Amino acid sequence: QVQLVESGGGLVEAGGSLRLSCAASGSSSSIIAMGWYRRAPGKERELVAQITIGLSPAYADSVKGRFTISRDNAKSTVYLQMNSLKPEDTAVYYCHVRSPLIAPVDYWGQGTQVTVSS
């Protein structure tokens, strides 16, 4: 089992920045992927960014060049640095973890609201 605690959402003006954090506990040493998804009002949930063991970070086209995902293995924490925020980035952001390698299970955080005003 993996437990996730997110922080860092909030209200920001367009062009501003926010940093999301997600700390994993429990069986965090067996995590194979950590990332962020988001769901905007009236839209499907979409992948924002993800770090998978052995692979380069992956980003949605809409956030490339503006968002950066990073992971602190010692703290079992994943971060999402969001710069040059746009109103269309407004959504609930969910931390996602996949663990373990054999018979993986998807774990989700509680979600944190990001609102970008124009």
GROMACS elastic network, one bead per residue, 0.5 to 0.9 nm:
[ bonds ]
;  ai    aj funct       b0    kb
    1    25     6  0.84513   500
    1    26     6  0.58509   500
    1    27     6  0.56222   500
    1    28     6  0.82242   500
    1    99     6  0.85063   500
    1   105     6  0.88594   500
    1   107     6  0.84475   500
    2    24     6  0.63976   500
    2    25     6  0.56385   500
    2    27     6  0.53600   500
    2    28     6  0.61290   500
    2    31     6  0.87260   500
    2    97     6  0.81016   500
    2    99     6  0.80364   500
    2   107     6  0.68309   500
    3    23     6  0.81150   500
    3    24     6  0.55673   500
    3    25     6  0.51792   500
    3    26     6  0.60811   500
    3    27     6  0.83687   500
    3    28     6  0.83895   500
    3   107     6  0.76617   500
    3   108     6  0.82730   500
    3   109     6  0.77484   500
    4    22     6  0.63376   500
    4    23     6  0.56162   500
    4    25     6  0.65778   500
    4    26     6  0.89709   500
    4    95     6  0.74415   500
    4    96     6  0.83474   500
    4    97     6  0.83338   500
    4   107     6  0.77955   500
    4   108     6  0.69261   500
    4   109     6  0.51639   500
    4   110     6  0.78388   500
    5    21     6  0.80649   500
    5    22     6  0.54265   500
    5    23     6  0.52766   500
    5    24     6  0.66807   500
    5    25     6  0.85572   500
    5    95     6  0.83387   500
    5   109     6  0.62018   500
    5   110     6  0.74226   500
    5   111     6  0.89748   500
    6     9     6  0.85648   500
    6    20     6  0.71908   500
    6    21     6  0.55546   500
    6    23     6  0.65471   500
    6    94     6  0.80078   500
    6    95     6  0.69271   500
    6   109     6  0.64179   500
    6   110     6  0.71892   500
    6   111     6  0.69918   500
    6   112     6  0.68192   500
    7    19     6  0.85170   500
    7    20     6  0.58020   500
    7    21     6  0.52564   500
    7    22     6  0.65075   500
    7    23     6  0.87299   500
    7   111     6  0.87846   500
    7   112     6  0.68195   500
    8    18     6  0.69779   500
    8    19     6  0.57169   500
    8    21     6  0.61235   500
    8    22     6  0.88759   500
    8   112     6  0.74597   500
    8   113     6  0.88298   500
    8   114     6  0.86253   500
    9    18     6  0.70506   500
    9    19     6  0.74205   500
    9    20     6  0.62435   500
    9    21     6  0.88913   500
    9    92     6  0.86566   500
    9    93     6  0.81120   500
    9   112     6  0.53760   500
    9   113     6  0.53602   500
    9   114     6  0.50187   500
    9   115     6  0.80392   500
   10    18     6  0.78244   500
   10   112     6  0.79201   500
   10   113     6  0.61160   500
   10   114     6  0.50439   500
   10   115     6  0.61675   500
   10   116     6  0.84502   500
   11    18     6  0.88636   500
   11   113     6  0.82491   500
   11   114     6  0.61264   500
   11   116     6  0.59179   500
   11   117     6  0.73730   500
   12    15     6  0.83085   500
   12    16     6  0.60398   500
   12    17     6  0.72059   500
   12    18     6  0.76517   500
   12    85     6  0.80787   500
   12   114     6  0.79414   500
   12   115     6  0.63499   500
   12   116     6  0.50311   500
   12   117     6  0.62723   500
   13    16     6  0.55643   500
   13    17     6  0.84473   500
   13    85     6  0.76679   500
   13    86     6  0.81235   500
   13    87     6  0.82254   500
   13   115     6  0.83015   500
   13   116     6  0.53454   500
   13   118     6  0.61938   500
   14    17     6  0.85288   500
   14    84     6  0.69560   500
   14    85     6  0.53454   500
   14    86     6  0.50483   500
   14    87     6  0.62532   500
   14   116     6  0.56643   500
   14   117     6  0.56481   500
   14   118     6  0.53258   500
   15    83     6  0.70375   500
   15    86     6  0.63873   500
   15   116     6  0.86493   500
   15   118     6  0.88861   500
   16    82     6  0.83169   500
   16    83     6  0.61553   500
   16    84     6  0.54727   500
   16    85     6  0.55069   500
   16    86     6  0.82656   500
   16   116     6  0.82748   500
   17    81     6  0.74762   500
   17    82     6  0.53789   500
   17    84     6  0.62231   500
   17    85     6  0.61606   500
   18    80     6  0.82121   500
   18    81     6  0.62117   500
   18    82     6  0.52202   500
   18    83     6  0.67448   500
   18    85     6  0.81705   500
   18   114     6  0.85134   500
   19    79     6  0.68508   500
   19    80     6  0.55630   500
   19    82     6  0.59003   500
   19    83     6  0.85506   500
   20    78     6  0.82560   500
   20    79     6  0.54903   500
   20    81     6  0.64871   500
   20    82     6  0.79448   500
   20    93     6  0.87257   500
   20   112     6  0.85136   500
   21    77     6  0.68196   500
   21    78     6  0.58623   500
   21    80     6  0.65555   500
   21    81     6  0.88104   500
   21    95     6  0.84568   500
   22    76     6  0.83913   500
   22    77     6  0.53952   500
   22    78     6  0.52713   500
   22    79     6  0.64004   500
   22    80     6  0.87533   500
   22    95     6  0.63080   500
   22    96     6  0.88226   500
   22   109     6  0.78844   500
   23    75     6  0.72740   500
   23    76     6  0.59312   500
   23    78     6  0.66393   500
   23    79     6  0.88408   500
   24    27     6  0.83469   500
   24    28     6  0.59425   500
   24    75     6  0.80595   500
   24    76     6  0.54248   500
   24    77     6  0.60180   500
   24    78     6  0.83379   500
   24    97     6  0.83451   500
   25    28     6  0.54265   500
   25    29     6  0.87845   500
   25    76     6  0.72413   500
   26    29     6  0.82544   500
   27    30     6  0.60787   500
   27    31     6  0.75808   500
   27    99     6  0.81396   500
   27   100     6  0.84767   500
   28    31     6  0.54781   500
   28    76     6  0.64578   500
   28    99     6  0.79015   500
   28   100     6  0.88993   500
   29    32     6  0.87418   500
   29    73     6  0.86075   500
   29    76     6  0.77677   500
   29    99     6  0.88224   500
   29   100     6  0.86947   500
   30    98     6  0.87571   500
   30    99     6  0.57445   500
   30   101     6  0.71534   500
   31    34     6  0.73693   500
   31    52     6  0.89373   500
   31    53     6  0.85118   500
   31    76     6  0.88032   500
   31    97     6  0.68066   500
   31    98     6  0.58996   500
   31   100     6  0.56073   500
   31   101     6  0.75484   500
   32    51     6  0.84613   500
   32    52     6  0.58540   500
   32    53     6  0.54764   500
   32    97     6  0.76821   500
   32    98     6  0.58312   500
   32    99     6  0.56106   500
   32   100     6  0.63304   500
   32   101     6  0.62427   500
   32   104     6  0.86012   500
   33    50     6  0.69627   500
   33    51     6  0.55681   500
   33    53     6  0.62377   500
   33    96     6  0.80175   500
   33    97     6  0.56455   500
   33    98     6  0.51632   500
   33    99     6  0.71997   500
   34    49     6  0.87057   500
   34    50     6  0.57644   500
   34    51     6  0.53964   500
   34    52     6  0.65630   500
   34    53     6  0.89689   500
   34    71     6  0.80374   500
   34    77     6  0.86731   500
   34    78     6  0.66773   500
   34    95     6  0.74957   500
   34    96     6  0.56957   500
   34    98     6  0.65969   500
   35    47     6  0.80461   500
   35    48     6  0.76136   500
   35    49     6  0.55136   500
   35    51     6  0.59404   500
   35    52     6  0.83405   500
   35    69     6  0.76566   500
   35    78     6  0.71082   500
   35    79     6  0.84156   500
   35    80     6  0.83979   500
   35    94     6  0.84039   500
   35    95     6  0.58912   500
   35    96     6  0.51547   500
   35    97     6  0.64989   500
   35    98     6  0.89841   500
   36    46     6  0.88007   500
   36    47     6  0.63752   500
   36    48     6  0.54893   500
   36    49     6  0.54262   500
   36    50     6  0.63054   500
   36    69     6  0.85831   500
   36    78     6  0.88374   500
   36    79     6  0.88512   500
   36    80     6  0.76307   500
   36    93     6  0.66012   500
   36    94     6  0.55477   500
   36    96     6  0.56978   500
   36    97     6  0.86965   500
   37    45     6  0.65856   500
   37    46     6  0.54208   500
   37    48     6  0.50125   500
   37    49     6  0.70628   500
   37    50     6  0.85875   500
   37    92     6  0.83926   500
   37    93     6  0.56942   500
   37    94     6  0.51200   500
   37    95     6  0.64727   500
   37    96     6  0.70306   500
   38    44     6  0.84651   500
   38    45     6  0.54598   500
   38    46     6  0.55188   500
   38    47     6  0.65883   500
   38    48     6  0.65951   500
   38    89     6  0.87550   500
   38    90     6  0.88201   500
   38    91     6  0.58946   500
   38    92     6  0.54218   500
   38    94     6  0.58048   500
   38    95     6  0.86976   500
   38   111     6  0.85193   500
   39    42     6  0.81895   500
   39    43     6  0.62502   500
   39    44     6  0.59784   500
   39    46     6  0.64181   500
   39    90     6  0.86113   500
   39    91     6  0.52954   500
   39    92     6  0.53798   500
   39    93     6  0.66242   500
   39    94     6  0.81516   500
   40    43     6  0.53358   500
   40    44     6  0.72659   500
   40    45     6  0.73122   500
   40    46     6  0.88724   500
   40    88     6  0.82849   500
   40    89     6  0.78907   500
   40    90     6  0.63575   500
   40    92     6  0.64095   500
   40    93     6  0.87251   500
   41    44     6  0.84439   500
   41    90     6  0.85199   500
   41    91     6  0.68526   500
   41    92     6  0.85761   500
   43    46     6  0.86138   500
   46    60     6  0.83063   500
   47    50     6  0.76227   500
   47    59     6  0.75947   500
   47    60     6  0.64144   500
   48    58     6  0.81968   500
   48    59     6  0.57078   500
   48    60     6  0.51167   500
   48    61     6  0.86058   500
   48    62     6  0.83652   500
   48    63     6  0.71582   500
   48    67     6  0.86800   500
   48    93     6  0.87412   500
   49    57     6  0.70278   500
   49    58     6  0.54047   500
   49    60     6  0.63268   500
   49    63     6  0.84264   500
   49    67     6  0.81647   500
   49    68     6  0.79058   500
   49    69     6  0.64241   500
   49    80     6  0.80449   500
   50    56     6  0.88234   500
   50    57     6  0.56628   500
   50    58     6  0.52461   500
   50    59     6  0.66926   500
   50    69     6  0.70443   500
   50    70     6  0.88815   500
   50    96     6  0.85394   500
   51    54     6  0.87810   500
   51    55     6  0.71165   500
   51    56     6  0.68196   500
   51    58     6  0.65874   500
   51    69     6  0.73329   500
   51    70     6  0.75362   500
   51    71     6  0.77465   500
   51    78     6  0.87335   500
   52    55     6  0.54508   500
   52    56     6  0.72370   500
   52    57     6  0.69327   500
   52    58     6  0.84505   500
   53    56     6  0.82837   500
   55    58     6  0.83963   500
   57    68     6  0.87988   500
   57    69     6  0.72000   500
   57    70     6  0.83811   500
   58    69     6  0.86711   500
   59    62     6  0.81239   500
   59    63     6  0.66421   500
   59    64     6  0.59773   500
   59    67     6  0.81268   500
   59    68     6  0.84455   500
   59    69     6  0.85211   500
   60    63     6  0.56335   500
   60    64     6  0.64239   500
   61    64     6  0.53608   500
   61    65     6  0.89044   500
   62    65     6  0.88271   500
   62    66     6  0.86962   500
   62    89     6  0.89956   500
   63    66     6  0.54178   500
   63    67     6  0.55882   500
   63    68     6  0.86901   500
   63    82     6  0.84939   500
   63    89     6  0.86530   500
   64    67     6  0.61734   500
   64    68     6  0.81044   500
   65    68     6  0.77507   500
   65    83     6  0.87374   500
   66    81     6  0.82627   500
   66    82     6  0.61810   500
   66    83     6  0.51425   500
   66    84     6  0.60385   500
   66    85     6  0.76454   500
   67    80     6  0.67272   500
   67    81     6  0.54992   500
   67    83     6  0.59667   500
   67    84     6  0.83942   500
   67    85     6  0.88173   500
   68    79     6  0.80392   500
   68    80     6  0.57021   500
   68    81     6  0.50838   500
   68    82     6  0.66369   500
   68    83     6  0.84523   500
   69    78     6  0.71951   500
   69    79     6  0.56330   500
   69    81     6  0.63698   500
   69    82     6  0.87758   500
   70    77     6  0.85296   500
   70    78     6  0.57470   500
   70    79     6  0.52407   500
   70    80     6  0.66185   500
   70    81     6  0.81942   500
   71    74     6  0.89220   500
   71    75     6  0.85126   500
   71    76     6  0.73185   500
   71    77     6  0.57524   500
   71    79     6  0.61380   500
   71    80     6  0.89491   500
   72    75     6  0.54638   500
   72    76     6  0.58134   500
   72    77     6  0.52606   500
   72    78     6  0.62948   500
   72    79     6  0.81684   500
   73    77     6  0.65974   500
   73    78     6  0.83255   500
   74    77     6  0.79008   500
   75    78     6  0.86672   500
   78    95     6  0.84163   500
   82    85     6  0.65529   500
   83    86     6  0.89496   500
   85    88     6  0.82585   500
   85    89     6  0.65014   500
   85    90     6  0.87553   500
   85   116     6  0.67368   500
   86    89     6  0.53918   500
   86    90     6  0.75827   500
   86   116     6  0.61250   500
   86   117     6  0.78116   500
   86   118     6  0.75807   500
   87    90     6  0.56171   500
   87   115     6  0.72954   500
   87   117     6  0.56921   500
   87   118     6  0.59550   500
   88    91     6  0.80584   500
   88   115     6  0.89922   500
   88   116     6  0.75668   500
   89   114     6  0.75478   500
   89   115     6  0.74327   500
   89   116     6  0.67055   500
   90    93     6  0.88986   500
   90   113     6  0.77873   500
   90   114     6  0.53944   500
   90   116     6  0.54559   500
   90   117     6  0.83613   500
   91   112     6  0.84488   500
   91   113     6  0.60859   500
   91   114     6  0.55358   500
   91   115     6  0.66135   500
   91   116     6  0.88626   500
   92   111     6  0.58527   500
   92   112     6  0.53981   500
   92   114     6  0.60111   500
   92   115     6  0.84691   500
   93   109     6  0.88480   500
   93   110     6  0.88562   500
   93   111     6  0.53198   500
   93   112     6  0.52534   500
   93   113     6  0.62061   500
   93   114     6  0.69572   500
   94   108     6  0.65674   500
   94   109     6  0.55643   500
   94   110     6  0.66639   500
   94   112     6  0.65669   500
   94   113     6  0.89699   500
   95   107     6  0.82013   500
   95   108     6  0.56908   500
   95   110     6  0.78130   500
   95   111     6  0.69385   500
   95   112     6  0.87628   500
   96   106     6  0.69516   500
   96   107     6  0.57039   500
   96   109     6  0.64993   500
   97   105     6  0.81765   500
   97   106     6  0.58066   500
   97   107     6  0.51128   500
   97   108     6  0.65743   500
   97   109     6  0.86082   500
   98   101     6  0.81542   500
   98   104     6  0.60847   500
   98   105     6  0.55492   500
   98   107     6  0.62437   500
   99   102     6  0.80103   500
   99   103     6  0.80475   500
   99   105     6  0.54098   500
   99   106     6  0.67395   500
   99   107     6  0.79792   500
  100   103     6  0.66443   500
  100   105     6  0.68432   500
  101   104     6  0.55417   500
  101   105     6  0.89007   500
  108   111     6  0.80872   500
  109   112     6  0.84868   500
